[in-house]
Amino acid sequence: MTEVIGYCVKCKEKRPIANAVQVTMANGRPAMKGTCSVCGTGMFKILPPEKK
């Protein structure tokens, strides 16, 4: 799997998401959930909708 980049609100920079797991939000959209690879803060990135 490729490295997922997200925005860390604690570092205030775009960083790689460590331990990234794809989840589905309540509205059905996909997202990635994990931790910042530098400071360990929780990160969440909403992904584009899946093509049907």
For each residue, the residues with C-beta under 8 A, 3 or more apart:
1: 20
2:
3: 16 17
4: 16 17 20 32 34 45
5: 14 15 16 17 45
6: 14 15 16 17 32 34 43 44 45
7: 13 14 15 43 45
8: 11 12 13 14 15 36 38 39 41 43
9: 12 41
10: 36 39 41
11: 8 15 36 38 39 41
12: 8 9
13: 7 8
14: 5 6 7 8
15: 5 6 7 8 11 36 37 38 43
16: 3 4 5 6 37
17: 3 4 5 6 20 32 34 35 36 37 43 45
18: 34 35 36 37
19: 34 35
20: 1 4 17 32 33 34
21: 32 33 34
22: 30 31 32 33 47
23: 30 31 32 33
24: 28 29 30 31
25: 28 29 30 31 46
26:
27:
28: 24 25
29: 24 25 46 47 49
30: 22 23 24 25 46 47 48 49 50
31: 22 23 24 25 44 45 46 47
32: 4 6 17 20 21 22 23 43 44 45 47
33: 20 21 22 23 42 43 44
34: 4 6 17 18 19 20 21 42 43
35: 17 18 19 40 41 42 43
36: 8 10 11 15 17 18 39 40 41 42 43
37: 15 16 17 18
38: 8 11 15
39: 8 10 11 36
40: 35 36
41: 8 9 10 11 35 36
42: 33 34 35 36
43: 6 7 8 15 17 32 33 34 35 36
44: 6 31 32 33
45: 4 5 6 7 17 31 32
46: 25 29 30 31
47: 22 29 30 31 32
48: 30
49: 29 30
50: 30
51:
52:
